[in-house]
């Protein structure tokens, strides 16, 4: 079990959703599909395993640096 959390630039939660997946890769694909569907691809987000392992993280600072 995995979890996707998406934030706005001020740190407020926009999405807090469980992801059913068997592997980290599958969780990332499903997480990215949710981000694209909700048009939150450019927002800060994290995908974590239920054991607490960070699978993917996109900081709000990283996005500002590349803009």
DSSP file (Angstrom, degrees, kcal/mol; ACC not computed):
  #  RESIDUE AA STRUCTURE BP1 BP2  ACC     N-H-->O    O-->H-N    N-H-->O    O-->H-N    TCO  KAPPA ALPHA  PHI   PSI    X-CA   Y-CA   Z-CA
    1    1 A X              0   0    0      0, 0.0    49,-2.6     0, 0.0     2,-0.3   0.000 360.0 360.0 360.0 139.6    0.0    0.0    0.0
    2    2 A X  E     -AB  19  49A   0     17,-2.4    17,-2.8    47,-0.3     2,-0.4  -0.785 360.0-142.3-129.2 170.8    1.2    3.5   -0.9
    3    3 A X  E     -AB  18  48A   0     45,-2.3    45,-2.4    15,-0.3     2,-0.5  -0.996   2.7-156.2-143.2 134.2    0.1    7.0   -0.3
    4    4 A X  E     -AB  17  47A   0     13,-3.2    13,-2.7    -2,-0.4     2,-0.4  -0.934  11.9-178.1-109.2 129.7    0.1   10.2   -2.5
    5    5 A X  E     -AB  16  46A   0     41,-2.3    41,-2.1    -2,-0.5     2,-0.4  -0.998   4.3-168.9-127.9 129.6    0.0   13.6   -0.9
    6    6 A X  E     -AB  15  45A   0      9,-2.2     8,-3.4    -2,-0.4     9,-1.5  -0.938   6.0-167.0-119.1 140.5   -0.1   16.8   -3.0
    7    7 A X  E     -A   13   0A   0     37,-2.8    37,-0.5    -2,-0.4     6,-0.2  -0.849  18.5-125.5-123.3 156.8    0.4   20.3   -1.7
    8    8 A X    >   -     0   0    0      4,-2.2     3,-1.8    -2,-0.3    52,-0.1  -0.390  49.0 -88.4 -86.4 179.6   -0.1   23.8   -2.9
    9    9 A X  T 3  S+     0   0    0      1,-0.3    51,-0.0    -2,-0.1    -1,-0.0   0.682 128.9  54.6 -66.5 -17.8    2.9   26.3   -2.8
   10   10 A X  T 3  S-     0   0    0      2,-0.1    -1,-0.3    50,-0.0    -3,-0.0   0.463 121.9-104.0 -92.9  -2.8    1.9   27.3    0.8
   11   11 A X  S <  S+     0   0    0     -3,-1.8     2,-0.3     1,-0.3    -2,-0.1   0.535  71.9 143.1  94.8   6.9    2.0   23.7    2.1
   12   12 A X        -     0   0    0      1,-0.1    -4,-2.2     2,-0.0    -1,-0.3  -0.615  56.5-108.2 -80.7 140.0   -1.7   23.1    2.3
   13   13 A X  E     +A    7   0A   0     -2,-0.3    -6,-0.3    -6,-0.2     3,-0.1  -0.492  39.5 169.3 -70.7 131.0   -2.9   19.6    1.3
   14   14 A X  E    S+     0   0A   0     -8,-3.4     2,-0.4     1,-0.4    -7,-0.2   0.693  72.4  19.6-106.1 -34.9   -4.7   19.3   -2.0
   15   15 A X  E     +A    6   0A   0     -9,-1.5    -9,-2.2     2,-0.0    -1,-0.4  -0.999  52.4 173.5-138.7 138.2   -4.8   15.5   -2.4
   16   16 A X  E     +A    5   0A   0     -2,-0.4     2,-0.4   -11,-0.2   -11,-0.2  -0.749  29.3 156.7-143.7  90.4   -4.3   12.8    0.3
   17   17 A X  E     -A    4   0A   0    -13,-2.7   -13,-3.2    -2,-0.2     2,-0.2  -0.949  39.8-128.0-132.9 136.1   -5.0    9.5   -1.4
   18   18 A X  E     -A    3   0A   0     -2,-0.4     2,-0.4   -15,-0.2   -15,-0.3  -0.518  22.3-153.9 -75.8 146.9   -4.1    5.8   -0.9
   19   19 A X  E     -A    2   0A   0    -17,-2.8   -17,-2.4    -2,-0.2     2,-0.7  -0.989   6.9-145.0-126.4 122.5   -2.6    4.0   -3.9
   20   20 A X        +     0   0    0     -2,-0.4     2,-0.3   -19,-0.2   -17,-0.0  -0.784  43.3 140.1 -84.5 115.8   -3.0    0.2   -4.3
   21   21 A X        -     0   0    0     -2,-0.7    -2,-0.1     1,-0.1     3,-0.1  -0.988  49.2-147.7-155.2 154.1    0.2   -1.1   -5.9
   22   22 A X  S    S+     0   0    0     -2,-0.3     2,-0.3     1,-0.1    -1,-0.1   0.678  84.0  29.8 -96.1 -21.8    2.6   -4.1   -5.6
   23   23 A X  S  > S-     0   0    0      1,-0.1     4,-2.2     0, 0.0     5,-0.2  -0.897  79.2-112.9-135.6 163.7    5.8   -2.3   -6.5
   24   24 A X  H  > S+     0   0    0     -2,-0.3     4,-2.5     1,-0.2     5,-0.2   0.905 117.8  53.1 -60.4 -41.8    7.4    1.2   -6.2
   25   25 A X  H  > S+     0   0    0      1,-0.2     4,-2.3     2,-0.2    -1,-0.2   0.911 109.2  47.7 -61.4 -43.2    7.3    1.5  -10.0
   26   26 A X  H  > S+     0   0    0      2,-0.2     4,-2.5     1,-0.2    -1,-0.2   0.900 111.4  51.3 -64.9 -40.4    3.6    0.7  -10.1
   27   27 A X  H  X S+     0   0    0     -4,-2.2     4,-2.7     1,-0.2    -2,-0.2   0.901 109.8  49.9 -63.4 -41.1    2.9    3.2   -7.3
   28   28 A X  H  X S+     0   0    0     -4,-2.5     4,-2.7     2,-0.2     5,-0.2   0.921 110.8  49.0 -64.0 -43.9    4.8    5.9   -9.2
   29   29 A X  H  X S+     0   0    0     -4,-2.3     4,-1.9     2,-0.2    -2,-0.2   0.926 114.9  44.3 -61.6 -45.0    2.9    5.2  -12.4
   30   30 A X  H  X S+     0   0    0     -4,-2.5     4,-2.0     2,-0.2    -2,-0.2   0.893 113.3  51.5 -67.6 -39.0   -0.5    5.4  -10.6
   31   31 A X  H  X S+     0   0    0     -4,-2.7     4,-2.4    -5,-0.2    -2,-0.2   0.914 110.1  48.5 -62.7 -43.5    0.6    8.4   -8.6
   32   32 A X  H  X S+     0   0    0     -4,-2.7     4,-2.6     1,-0.2    -1,-0.2   0.856 108.0  55.3 -65.9 -34.9    1.6   10.3  -11.8
   33   33 A X  H  X S+     0   0    0     -4,-1.9     4,-2.5    -5,-0.2    -1,-0.2   0.907 109.3  47.0 -63.4 -41.2   -1.7    9.3  -13.4
   34   34 A X  H  X S+     0   0    0     -4,-2.0     4,-2.5     2,-0.2    -2,-0.2   0.926 111.5  51.2 -65.3 -44.5   -3.6   10.9  -10.5
   35   35 A X  H  <>S+     0   0    0     -4,-2.4     5,-2.9     1,-0.2     6,-0.5   0.922 113.7  44.2 -58.3 -45.3   -1.4   14.0  -10.7
   36   36 A X  H ><5S+     0   0    0     -4,-2.6     3,-0.8     3,-0.2    -1,-0.2   0.909 112.4  52.0 -66.5 -42.7   -2.1   14.3  -14.5
   37   37 A X  H 3<5S+     0   0    0     -4,-2.5    -2,-0.2     1,-0.2    -1,-0.2   0.898 116.7  38.8 -60.3 -42.3   -5.8   13.7  -14.0
   38   38 A X  T 3<5S-     0   0    0     -4,-2.5    -1,-0.2    -5,-0.2    -2,-0.2   0.407 111.2-120.9 -90.8   2.2   -6.2   16.4  -11.4
   39   39 A X  T < 5S+     0   0    0     -3,-0.8    -3,-0.2    -4,-0.4     3,-0.2   0.885  76.7 124.5  59.0  42.8   -3.7   18.7  -13.2
   40   40 A X    > < +     0   0    0     -5,-2.9     3,-1.9    -6,-0.2    -4,-0.2   0.058  23.5 120.3-114.2  21.1   -1.4   18.8  -10.2
   41   41 A X  T 3  S+     0   0    0     -6,-0.5    -1,-0.1     1,-0.3    -5,-0.1   0.804  77.4  47.0 -58.8 -31.7    1.8   17.7  -12.1
   42   42 A X  T 3  S+     0   0    0     -3,-0.2    -1,-0.3    -7,-0.1     2,-0.2   0.267  95.1  97.3 -96.6  11.9    3.6   20.9  -11.2
   43   43 A X  S <  S-     0   0    0     -3,-1.9   -35,-0.1     1,-0.1     2,-0.1  -0.633  86.9 -93.3 -95.8 157.1    2.7   20.9   -7.5
   44   44 A X        +     0   0    0    -37,-0.5   -37,-2.8    -2,-0.2     2,-0.3  -0.464  59.2 160.7 -63.5 138.7    4.9   19.6   -4.7
   45   45 A X  E     -BC   6  58A   0     13,-1.5    13,-3.0   -39,-0.2     2,-0.3  -0.973  27.2-155.0-153.3 166.7    4.0   16.0   -3.9
   46   46 A X  E     -BC   5  57A   0    -41,-2.1   -41,-2.3    -2,-0.3     2,-0.5  -0.993   4.8-157.3-145.1 147.7    5.3   12.8   -2.3
   47   47 A X  E     +BC   4  56A   0      9,-2.7     8,-2.8    -2,-0.3     9,-1.7  -0.996  23.2 179.1-122.0 123.7    4.6    9.1   -2.7
   48   48 A X  E     -BC   3  54A   0    -45,-2.4   -45,-2.3    -2,-0.5     6,-0.2  -0.930  28.0-121.4-127.7 150.1    5.3    6.9    0.3
   49   49 A X  E >   -B    2   0A   0      4,-2.9     3,-2.6    -2,-0.3   -47,-0.3  -0.543  35.8-110.7 -80.1 153.2    5.1    3.2    1.1
   50   50 A X  T 3  S+     0   0    0    -49,-2.6   -48,-0.1     1,-0.3    -1,-0.1   0.728 118.9  63.4 -60.6 -20.5    2.8    2.4    4.1
   51   51 A X  T 3  S-     0   0    0    -50,-0.3    -1,-0.3     2,-0.1   -49,-0.1   0.495 125.0-102.4 -80.4  -3.3    6.0    1.3    6.0
   52   52 A X  S <  S+     0   0    0     -3,-2.6     2,-0.3     1,-0.3    -2,-0.1   0.396  73.1 145.4 100.7  -3.1    7.2    5.0    5.7
   53   53 A X        -     0   0    0      1,-0.1    -4,-2.9    -5,-0.0     2,-0.5  -0.540  50.2-126.8 -72.7 127.6    9.7    4.6    2.9
   54   54 A X  E     +C   48   0A   0     -2,-0.3    -6,-0.2    -6,-0.2     3,-0.1  -0.640  30.6 175.5 -75.9 123.9    9.8    7.6    0.6
   55   55 A X  E     -     0   0A   0     -8,-2.8     2,-0.3    -2,-0.5    -7,-0.2   0.829  67.0  -5.0 -96.5 -43.8    9.3    6.5   -3.1
   56   56 A X  E     -C   47   0A   0     -9,-1.7    -9,-2.7     2,-0.0    -1,-0.4  -0.987  59.7-174.8-154.3 145.3    9.2    9.9   -4.8
   57   57 A X  E     -C   46   0A   0     -2,-0.3     2,-0.5   -11,-0.2   -11,-0.2  -0.991   6.3-171.2-144.4 131.8    9.3   13.5   -3.7
   58   58 A X  E     -C   45   0A   0    -13,-3.0   -13,-1.5    -2,-0.4     2,-0.1  -0.967  19.4-149.9-124.6 114.8    9.0   16.7   -5.6
   59   59 A X     >  -     0   0    0     -2,-0.5     4,-1.2   -15,-0.2     5,-0.1  -0.437  19.9-129.6 -80.5 152.4    9.7   19.8   -3.7
   60   60 A X  H  > S+     0   0    0      1,-0.2     4,-1.7     2,-0.2    -1,-0.1   0.807 111.9  57.0 -67.1 -29.1    8.1   23.2   -4.3
   61   61 A X  H  > S+     0   0    0      1,-0.2     4,-2.1     2,-0.2    -1,-0.2   0.873 100.9  55.5 -70.2 -37.4   11.6   24.6   -4.3
   62   62 A X  H  > S+     0   0    0      1,-0.2     4,-1.2     2,-0.2    -1,-0.2   0.892 108.1  49.0 -63.0 -38.8   12.7   22.3   -7.1
   63   63 A X  H  X S+     0   0    0     -4,-1.2     4,-0.9     1,-0.2     3,-0.2   0.897 110.2  49.9 -68.7 -40.6    9.9   23.5   -9.3
   64   64 A X  H  < S+     0   0    0     -4,-1.7     3,-0.5     1,-0.2    -1,-0.2   0.875 107.6  55.1 -65.1 -36.3   10.7   27.2   -8.7
   65   65 A X  H  < S+     0   0    0     -4,-2.1    -1,-0.2     1,-0.2    -2,-0.2   0.807 111.8  43.5 -67.3 -30.2   14.4   26.6   -9.5
   66   66 A X  H  <        0   0    0     -4,-1.2    -1,-0.2    -3,-0.2    -2,-0.2   0.556 360.0 360.0 -93.3  -8.3   13.6   25.1  -12.9
   67   67 A X     <        0   0    0     -4,-0.9    -1,-0.2    -3,-0.5    -2,-0.1   0.479 360.0 360.0 -75.6 360.0   11.0   27.7  -13.8
